[in-house]
Amino acid sequence: MGGKRTVSIVWSKSWMRTNLVFRSTAFPSYPGEDEEINPGRYGRRLASFIAKRLPDCGFEVTGMCAEDWGWRIDLRNDEFPLWIGCGNYEEYDDGFLCFIEPSQAFVRRWFKSIPTSYTVERLAAALEKTILNGADVRDVRWWRPGESARG
């Protein structure tokens, strides 16, 4: 489709890569998909694509479900809840956004502060590899803190 497959990565210990935005014509909505979630929202084809490939990167997928913003891929992680959200990104007709939760360096659980950065960065690397190696994508970019609506 003519676009060059590149990714803009600036990784720093001061922020976590949790919001990946890109463009692709490889993940159109299924007929009626937006009726399962909200009008104009989709991402099941993208979520299925990612979920199928994450086990090859060492992540066990435990489920996938529709949310009001798109699709959620749940992953096995004993320390804290870990998942990827996938949906269309309306700034472009062919835009998509994948985001990783948790998006903070620490989560609280039973009076303990649990570090998340290592696991989230492993997942970010797996997500990036999956997108770049298996899909017709372009304009791949990790949002820096403060760029996303999720802040």
PyMOL CGO cylinders between C-alpha atoms (Angstrom):
from pymol import cmd
from pymol.cgo import CYLINDER

trace = [
    CYLINDER, 0.00, 0.00, 0.00, 3.00, 2.25, -0.50, 0.3, 1, 1, 1, 1, 1, 1,
    CYLINDER, 3.00, 2.25, -0.50, 3.64, 3.33, 3.09, 0.3, 1, 1, 1, 1, 1, 1,
    CYLINDER, 3.64, 3.33, 3.09, 7.05, 2.77, 4.61, 0.3, 1, 1, 1, 1, 1, 1,
    CYLINDER, 7.05, 2.77, 4.61, 7.01, 0.51, 7.70, 0.3, 1, 1, 1, 1, 1, 1,
    CYLINDER, 7.01, 0.51, 7.70, 8.82, 2.50, 10.32, 0.3, 1, 1, 1, 1, 1, 1,
    CYLINDER, 8.82, 2.50, 10.32, 8.30, 3.08, 14.01, 0.3, 1, 1, 1, 1, 1, 1,
    CYLINDER, 8.30, 3.08, 14.01, 9.17, 6.07, 16.13, 0.3, 1, 1, 1, 1, 1, 1,
    CYLINDER, 9.17, 6.07, 16.13, 10.54, 4.86, 19.45, 0.3, 1, 1, 1, 1, 1, 1,
    CYLINDER, 10.54, 4.86, 19.45, 11.98, 6.98, 22.16, 0.3, 1, 1, 1, 1, 1, 1,
    CYLINDER, 11.98, 6.98, 22.16, 12.23, 4.83, 25.26, 0.3, 1, 1, 1, 1, 1, 1,
    CYLINDER, 12.23, 4.83, 25.26, 13.24, 6.26, 28.56, 0.3, 1, 1, 1, 1, 1, 1,
    CYLINDER, 13.24, 6.26, 28.56, 13.03, 5.05, 32.13, 0.3, 1, 1, 1, 1, 1, 1,
    CYLINDER, 13.03, 5.05, 32.13, 11.06, 8.23, 32.80, 0.3, 1, 1, 1, 1, 1, 1,
    CYLINDER, 11.06, 8.23, 32.80, 7.99, 7.01, 30.90, 0.3, 1, 1, 1, 1, 1, 1,
    CYLINDER, 7.99, 7.01, 30.90, 6.38, 3.76, 29.88, 0.3, 1, 1, 1, 1, 1, 1,
    CYLINDER, 6.38, 3.76, 29.88, 5.38, 2.77, 26.34, 0.3, 1, 1, 1, 1, 1, 1,
    CYLINDER, 5.38, 2.77, 26.34, 1.67, 2.10, 26.75, 0.3, 1, 1, 1, 1, 1, 1,
    CYLINDER, 1.67, 2.10, 26.75, -0.09, 3.79, 23.79, 0.3, 1, 1, 1, 1, 1, 1,
    CYLINDER, -0.09, 3.79, 23.79, 0.73, 2.61, 20.27, 0.3, 1, 1, 1, 1, 1, 1,
    CYLINDER, 0.73, 2.61, 20.27, -0.98, 4.36, 17.38, 0.3, 1, 1, 1, 1, 1, 1,
    CYLINDER, -0.98, 4.36, 17.38, -0.66, 3.35, 13.73, 0.3, 1, 1, 1, 1, 1, 1,
    CYLINDER, -0.66, 3.35, 13.73, -2.43, 3.25, 10.40, 0.3, 1, 1, 1, 1, 1, 1,
    CYLINDER, -2.43, 3.25, 10.40, -3.41, 0.14, 8.45, 0.3, 1, 1, 1, 1, 1, 1,
    CYLINDER, -3.41, 0.14, 8.45, -6.02, -1.13, 6.02, 0.3, 1, 1, 1, 1, 1, 1,
    CYLINDER, -6.02, -1.13, 6.02, -5.53, -4.71, 7.30, 0.3, 1, 1, 1, 1, 1, 1,
    CYLINDER, -5.53, -4.71, 7.30, -8.12, -4.54, 10.12, 0.3, 1, 1, 1, 1, 1, 1,
    CYLINDER, -8.12, -4.54, 10.12, -11.50, -3.35, 8.81, 0.3, 1, 1, 1, 1, 1, 1,
    CYLINDER, -11.50, -3.35, 8.81, -14.55, -3.75, 10.99, 0.3, 1, 1, 1, 1, 1, 1,
    CYLINDER, -14.55, -3.75, 10.99, -16.72, -6.83, 10.77, 0.3, 1, 1, 1, 1, 1, 1,
    CYLINDER, -16.72, -6.83, 10.77, -20.26, -6.22, 9.53, 0.3, 1, 1, 1, 1, 1, 1,
    CYLINDER, -20.26, -6.22, 9.53, -22.37, -5.11, 12.51, 0.3, 1, 1, 1, 1, 1, 1,
    CYLINDER, -22.37, -5.11, 12.51, -19.39, -4.99, 14.88, 0.3, 1, 1, 1, 1, 1, 1,
    CYLINDER, -19.39, -4.99, 14.88, -20.23, -1.50, 16.08, 0.3, 1, 1, 1, 1, 1, 1,
    CYLINDER, -20.23, -1.50, 16.08, -23.62, -2.82, 17.25, 0.3, 1, 1, 1, 1, 1, 1,
    CYLINDER, -23.62, -2.82, 17.25, -21.71, -4.98, 19.79, 0.3, 1, 1, 1, 1, 1, 1,
    CYLINDER, -21.71, -4.98, 19.79, -19.98, -1.94, 21.25, 0.3, 1, 1, 1, 1, 1, 1,
    CYLINDER, -19.98, -1.94, 21.25, -20.76, 1.66, 20.19, 0.3, 1, 1, 1, 1, 1, 1,
    CYLINDER, -20.76, 1.66, 20.19, -21.54, 3.23, 16.81, 0.3, 1, 1, 1, 1, 1, 1,
    CYLINDER, -21.54, 3.23, 16.81, -18.37, 3.82, 14.83, 0.3, 1, 1, 1, 1, 1, 1,
    CYLINDER, -18.37, 3.82, 14.83, -16.21, 1.76, 17.22, 0.3, 1, 1, 1, 1, 1, 1,
    CYLINDER, -16.21, 1.76, 17.22, -14.44, -1.44, 16.17, 0.3, 1, 1, 1, 1, 1, 1,
    CYLINDER, -14.44, -1.44, 16.17, -11.22, -3.39, 16.60, 0.3, 1, 1, 1, 1, 1, 1,
    CYLINDER, -11.22, -3.39, 16.60, -12.11, -7.09, 16.89, 0.3, 1, 1, 1, 1, 1, 1,
    CYLINDER, -12.11, -7.09, 16.89, -10.09, -8.05, 13.81, 0.3, 1, 1, 1, 1, 1, 1,
    CYLINDER, -10.09, -8.05, 13.81, -7.02, -6.26, 15.23, 0.3, 1, 1, 1, 1, 1, 1,
    CYLINDER, -7.02, -6.26, 15.23, -7.53, -7.74, 18.71, 0.3, 1, 1, 1, 1, 1, 1,
    CYLINDER, -7.53, -7.74, 18.71, -7.82, -11.26, 17.26, 0.3, 1, 1, 1, 1, 1, 1,
    CYLINDER, -7.82, -11.26, 17.26, -4.67, -10.72, 15.20, 0.3, 1, 1, 1, 1, 1, 1,
    CYLINDER, -4.67, -10.72, 15.20, -2.71, -9.64, 18.29, 0.3, 1, 1, 1, 1, 1, 1,
    CYLINDER, -2.71, -9.64, 18.29, -4.19, -12.30, 20.60, 0.3, 1, 1, 1, 1, 1, 1,
    CYLINDER, -4.19, -12.30, 20.60, -3.25, -15.07, 18.17, 0.3, 1, 1, 1, 1, 1, 1,
    CYLINDER, -3.25, -15.07, 18.17, 0.41, -13.95, 18.10, 0.3, 1, 1, 1, 1, 1, 1,
    CYLINDER, 0.41, -13.95, 18.10, 1.13, -12.93, 21.72, 0.3, 1, 1, 1, 1, 1, 1,
    CYLINDER, 1.13, -12.93, 21.72, 1.75, -16.53, 22.94, 0.3, 1, 1, 1, 1, 1, 1,
    CYLINDER, 1.75, -16.53, 22.94, 4.74, -16.66, 20.54, 0.3, 1, 1, 1, 1, 1, 1,
    CYLINDER, 4.74, -16.66, 20.54, 6.15, -13.73, 22.55, 0.3, 1, 1, 1, 1, 1, 1,
    CYLINDER, 6.15, -13.73, 22.55, 5.65, -15.41, 25.92, 0.3, 1, 1, 1, 1, 1, 1,
    CYLINDER, 5.65, -15.41, 25.92, 2.24, -13.99, 26.91, 0.3, 1, 1, 1, 1, 1, 1,
    CYLINDER, 2.24, -13.99, 26.91, -0.73, -16.23, 27.63, 0.3, 1, 1, 1, 1, 1, 1,
    CYLINDER, -0.73, -16.23, 27.63, -4.04, -14.79, 26.44, 0.3, 1, 1, 1, 1, 1, 1,
    CYLINDER, -4.04, -14.79, 26.44, -6.85, -15.62, 28.89, 0.3, 1, 1, 1, 1, 1, 1,
    CYLINDER, -6.85, -15.62, 28.89, -9.72, -13.92, 27.09, 0.3, 1, 1, 1, 1, 1, 1,
    CYLINDER, -9.72, -13.92, 27.09, -10.98, -11.27, 24.75, 0.3, 1, 1, 1, 1, 1, 1,
    CYLINDER, -10.98, -11.27, 24.75, -14.11, -9.17, 25.17, 0.3, 1, 1, 1, 1, 1, 1,
    CYLINDER, -14.11, -9.17, 25.17, -15.92, -6.17, 23.75, 0.3, 1, 1, 1, 1, 1, 1,
    CYLINDER, -15.92, -6.17, 23.75, -15.82, -2.87, 25.64, 0.3, 1, 1, 1, 1, 1, 1,
    CYLINDER, -15.82, -2.87, 25.64, -17.60, 0.37, 24.83, 0.3, 1, 1, 1, 1, 1, 1,
    CYLINDER, -17.60, 0.37, 24.83, -14.41, 1.75, 23.20, 0.3, 1, 1, 1, 1, 1, 1,
    CYLINDER, -14.41, 1.75, 23.20, -13.24, -1.37, 21.31, 0.3, 1, 1, 1, 1, 1, 1,
    CYLINDER, -13.24, -1.37, 21.31, -11.80, -4.76, 22.32, 0.3, 1, 1, 1, 1, 1, 1,
    CYLINDER, -11.80, -4.76, 22.32, -9.86, -5.93, 25.36, 0.3, 1, 1, 1, 1, 1, 1,
    CYLINDER, -9.86, -5.93, 25.36, -7.27, -8.74, 25.39, 0.3, 1, 1, 1, 1, 1, 1,
    CYLINDER, -7.27, -8.74, 25.39, -6.72, -10.15, 28.90, 0.3, 1, 1, 1, 1, 1, 1,
    CYLINDER, -6.72, -10.15, 28.90, -3.35, -11.70, 29.70, 0.3, 1, 1, 1, 1, 1, 1,
    CYLINDER, -3.35, -11.70, 29.70, -2.19, -14.05, 32.44, 0.3, 1, 1, 1, 1, 1, 1,
    CYLINDER, -2.19, -14.05, 32.44, -0.11, -12.22, 35.03, 0.3, 1, 1, 1, 1, 1, 1,
    CYLINDER, -0.11, -12.22, 35.03, -0.13, -13.24, 38.67, 0.3, 1, 1, 1, 1, 1, 1,
    CYLINDER, -0.13, -13.24, 38.67, 1.23, -9.97, 40.07, 0.3, 1, 1, 1, 1, 1, 1,
    CYLINDER, 1.23, -9.97, 40.07, -1.37, -7.54, 38.71, 0.3, 1, 1, 1, 1, 1, 1,
    CYLINDER, -1.37, -7.54, 38.71, -4.12, -7.33, 36.04, 0.3, 1, 1, 1, 1, 1, 1,
    CYLINDER, -4.12, -7.33, 36.04, -2.53, -6.97, 32.59, 0.3, 1, 1, 1, 1, 1, 1,
    CYLINDER, -2.53, -6.97, 32.59, -4.36, -6.30, 29.34, 0.3, 1, 1, 1, 1, 1, 1,
    CYLINDER, -4.36, -6.30, 29.34, -4.28, -4.59, 25.95, 0.3, 1, 1, 1, 1, 1, 1,
    CYLINDER, -4.28, -4.59, 25.95, -7.08, -2.44, 24.57, 0.3, 1, 1, 1, 1, 1, 1,
    CYLINDER, -7.08, -2.44, 24.57, -7.55, -2.23, 20.79, 0.3, 1, 1, 1, 1, 1, 1,
    CYLINDER, -7.55, -2.23, 20.79, -9.77, 0.07, 18.80, 0.3, 1, 1, 1, 1, 1, 1,
    CYLINDER, -9.77, 0.07, 18.80, -10.03, 2.30, 15.83, 0.3, 1, 1, 1, 1, 1, 1,
    CYLINDER, -10.03, 2.30, 15.83, -8.47, 5.75, 16.11, 0.3, 1, 1, 1, 1, 1, 1,
    CYLINDER, -8.47, 5.75, 16.11, -10.86, 8.23, 14.53, 0.3, 1, 1, 1, 1, 1, 1,
    CYLINDER, -10.86, 8.23, 14.53, -8.26, 10.83, 13.57, 0.3, 1, 1, 1, 1, 1, 1,
    CYLINDER, -8.26, 10.83, 13.57, -7.69, 8.66, 10.45, 0.3, 1, 1, 1, 1, 1, 1,
    CYLINDER, -7.69, 8.66, 10.45, -10.07, 6.45, 8.48, 0.3, 1, 1, 1, 1, 1, 1,
    CYLINDER, -10.07, 6.45, 8.48, -7.50, 3.66, 8.83, 0.3, 1, 1, 1, 1, 1, 1,
    CYLINDER, -7.50, 3.66, 8.83, -6.13, 4.59, 12.26, 0.3, 1, 1, 1, 1, 1, 1,
    CYLINDER, -6.13, 4.59, 12.26, -5.81, 2.27, 15.28, 0.3, 1, 1, 1, 1, 1, 1,
    CYLINDER, -5.81, 2.27, 15.28, -4.77, 2.64, 18.88, 0.3, 1, 1, 1, 1, 1, 1,
    CYLINDER, -4.77, 2.64, 18.88, -3.56, -0.14, 21.16, 0.3, 1, 1, 1, 1, 1, 1,
    CYLINDER, -3.56, -0.14, 21.16, -3.03, 0.65, 24.82, 0.3, 1, 1, 1, 1, 1, 1,
    CYLINDER, -3.03, 0.65, 24.82, -1.57, -1.36, 27.67, 0.3, 1, 1, 1, 1, 1, 1,
    CYLINDER, -1.57, -1.36, 27.67, -2.95, -1.45, 31.20, 0.3, 1, 1, 1, 1, 1, 1,
    CYLINDER, -2.95, -1.45, 31.20, -1.60, -0.81, 33.70, 0.3, 1, 1, 1, 1, 1, 1,
    CYLINDER, -1.60, -0.81, 33.70, -0.17, 2.42, 32.35, 0.3, 1, 1, 1, 1, 1, 1,
    CYLINDER, -0.17, 2.42, 32.35, 1.52, 3.46, 35.59, 0.3, 1, 1, 1, 1, 1, 1,
    CYLINDER, 1.52, 3.46, 35.59, 4.92, 2.33, 36.90, 0.3, 1, 1, 1, 1, 1, 1,
    CYLINDER, 4.92, 2.33, 36.90, 3.36, 0.97, 40.12, 0.3, 1, 1, 1, 1, 1, 1,
    CYLINDER, 3.36, 0.97, 40.12, 0.01, -0.52, 41.15, 0.3, 1, 1, 1, 1, 1, 1,
    CYLINDER, 0.01, -0.52, 41.15, -1.29, -0.89, 44.68, 0.3, 1, 1, 1, 1, 1, 1,
    CYLINDER, -1.29, -0.89, 44.68, -2.40, -4.27, 45.94, 0.3, 1, 1, 1, 1, 1, 1,
    CYLINDER, -2.40, -4.27, 45.94, -3.09, -5.09, 49.58, 0.3, 1, 1, 1, 1, 1, 1,
    CYLINDER, -3.09, -5.09, 49.58, -1.02, -2.25, 51.04, 0.3, 1, 1, 1, 1, 1, 1,
    CYLINDER, -1.02, -2.25, 51.04, 1.88, -3.04, 48.69, 0.3, 1, 1, 1, 1, 1, 1,
    CYLINDER, 1.88, -3.04, 48.69, 3.24, -1.06, 45.78, 0.3, 1, 1, 1, 1, 1, 1,
    CYLINDER, 3.24, -1.06, 45.78, 4.00, -3.44, 42.90, 0.3, 1, 1, 1, 1, 1, 1,
    CYLINDER, 4.00, -3.44, 42.90, 6.32, -2.34, 40.08, 0.3, 1, 1, 1, 1, 1, 1,
    CYLINDER, 6.32, -2.34, 40.08, 4.88, -2.84, 36.59, 0.3, 1, 1, 1, 1, 1, 1,
    CYLINDER, 4.88, -2.84, 36.59, 7.49, -1.29, 34.28, 0.3, 1, 1, 1, 1, 1, 1,
    CYLINDER, 7.49, -1.29, 34.28, 9.42, -4.46, 33.42, 0.3, 1, 1, 1, 1, 1, 1,
    CYLINDER, 9.42, -4.46, 33.42, 6.33, -6.50, 32.51, 0.3, 1, 1, 1, 1, 1, 1,
    CYLINDER, 6.33, -6.50, 32.51, 4.67, -3.62, 30.65, 0.3, 1, 1, 1, 1, 1, 1,
    CYLINDER, 4.67, -3.62, 30.65, 7.84, -2.95, 28.62, 0.3, 1, 1, 1, 1, 1, 1,
    CYLINDER, 7.84, -2.95, 28.62, 8.10, -6.65, 27.71, 0.3, 1, 1, 1, 1, 1, 1,
    CYLINDER, 8.10, -6.65, 27.71, 4.48, -6.49, 26.55, 0.3, 1, 1, 1, 1, 1, 1,
    CYLINDER, 4.48, -6.49, 26.55, 5.11, -3.24, 24.65, 0.3, 1, 1, 1, 1, 1, 1,
    CYLINDER, 5.11, -3.24, 24.65, 8.01, -4.88, 22.80, 0.3, 1, 1, 1, 1, 1, 1,
    CYLINDER, 8.01, -4.88, 22.80, 5.84, -7.92, 21.98, 0.3, 1, 1, 1, 1, 1, 1,
    CYLINDER, 5.84, -7.92, 21.98, 2.98, -5.70, 20.78, 0.3, 1, 1, 1, 1, 1, 1,
    CYLINDER, 2.98, -5.70, 20.78, 5.30, -3.65, 18.59, 0.3, 1, 1, 1, 1, 1, 1,
    CYLINDER, 5.30, -3.65, 18.59, 6.90, -6.77, 17.12, 0.3, 1, 1, 1, 1, 1, 1,
    CYLINDER, 6.90, -6.77, 17.12, 3.49, -8.26, 16.42, 0.3, 1, 1, 1, 1, 1, 1,
    CYLINDER, 3.49, -8.26, 16.42, 2.22, -5.16, 14.66, 0.3, 1, 1, 1, 1, 1, 1,
    CYLINDER, 2.22, -5.16, 14.66, 5.38, -4.51, 12.63, 0.3, 1, 1, 1, 1, 1, 1,
    CYLINDER, 5.38, -4.51, 12.63, 6.02, -8.10, 11.58, 0.3, 1, 1, 1, 1, 1, 1,
    CYLINDER, 6.02, -8.10, 11.58, 2.58, -9.23, 10.62, 0.3, 1, 1, 1, 1, 1, 1,
    CYLINDER, 2.58, -9.23, 10.62, 0.48, -6.40, 9.31, 0.3, 1, 1, 1, 1, 1, 1,
    CYLINDER, 0.48, -6.40, 9.31, 0.45, -3.87, 6.51, 0.3, 1, 1, 1, 1, 1, 1,
    CYLINDER, 0.45, -3.87, 6.51, 1.05, -0.88, 8.80, 0.3, 1, 1, 1, 1, 1, 1,
    CYLINDER, 1.05, -0.88, 8.80, 2.52, 2.59, 8.56, 0.3, 1, 1, 1, 1, 1, 1,
    CYLINDER, 2.52, 2.59, 8.56, 3.03, 5.63, 10.76, 0.3, 1, 1, 1, 1, 1, 1,
    CYLINDER, 3.03, 5.63, 10.76, 3.63, 3.51, 13.87, 0.3, 1, 1, 1, 1, 1, 1,
    CYLINDER, 3.63, 3.51, 13.87, 4.30, 5.66, 16.90, 0.3, 1, 1, 1, 1, 1, 1,
    CYLINDER, 4.30, 5.66, 16.90, 4.34, 5.39, 20.69, 0.3, 1, 1, 1, 1, 1, 1,
    CYLINDER, 4.34, 5.39, 20.69, 2.62, 8.31, 22.36, 0.3, 1, 1, 1, 1, 1, 1,
    CYLINDER, 2.62, 8.31, 22.36, 4.61, 10.14, 25.01, 0.3, 1, 1, 1, 1, 1, 1,
    CYLINDER, 4.61, 10.14, 25.01, 2.96, 11.00, 28.35, 0.3, 1, 1, 1, 1, 1, 1,
    CYLINDER, 2.96, 11.00, 28.35, 0.43, 13.78, 28.01, 0.3, 1, 1, 1, 1, 1, 1,
    CYLINDER, 0.43, 13.78, 28.01, -0.30, 13.11, 24.30, 0.3, 1, 1, 1, 1, 1, 1,
    CYLINDER, -0.30, 13.11, 24.30, -3.18, 10.71, 24.78, 0.3, 1, 1, 1, 1, 1, 1,
    CYLINDER, -3.18, 10.71, 24.78, -6.67, 11.42, 25.98, 0.3, 1, 1, 1, 1, 1, 1,
    CYLINDER, -6.67, 11.42, 25.98, -6.00, 8.80, 28.67, 0.3, 1, 1, 1, 1, 1, 1,
    CYLINDER, -6.00, 8.80, 28.67, -3.11, 10.99, 29.99, 0.3, 1, 1, 1, 1, 1, 1,
]
cmd.load_cgo(trace, "trace")
